[in-house]
Amino acid sequence: MNETIRTIQNHRSIRSFLDKEVDDVIIDEILRAAQSMPNSINGQQSSVIVIKDKETKAKIAQLAGGQKWVEDAPVFLLFVLDFIKPVLRLRKTG
């Protein structure tokens, strides 16, 4: 078994967070990794919204069906799919 498959199989989700701010350098690394990930049409059709504000996270947690872990996380990354953005980019450059 290769290392990639082993990593995927050993993945765990832990939703118990420290009451500690996440450094912007770490957030930037996560965003760069997300930007590098492949997708089915290679359209770069996602945007990421970084949310640190407690009230905003609480509202999102409520809207997401009472997912308390969203509110408790020191930072929440909201991935938004935008299938129009790549089309607009192609029209501007094409």
Residue pairs with C-beta under 8 A, 6 or more apart in sequence:
15 69
15 72
15 73
17 69
17 72
17 73
17 74
18 74
19 74
20 74
21 52
21 74
21 75
22 74
22 75
27 50
27 75
27 77
30 77
31 48
31 50
31 77
34 46
34 48
34 77
34 79
35 44
39 45
39 46
41 86
43 83
43 86
44 85
44 86
45 81
45 82
45 83
45 85
45 86
46 79
46 80
46 81
46 82
47 79
47 80
47 82
47 85
48 77
48 78
48 79
48 80
49 77
49 78
49 80
50 75
50 76
50 77
51 57
51 60
51 75
51 76
51 77
51 78
52 74
52 75
52 76
54 71
57 70
57 71
57 73
57 76
58 71
60 70
60 71
60 76
60 78
61 67
61 68
61 69
61 70
61 71
64 70
70 76
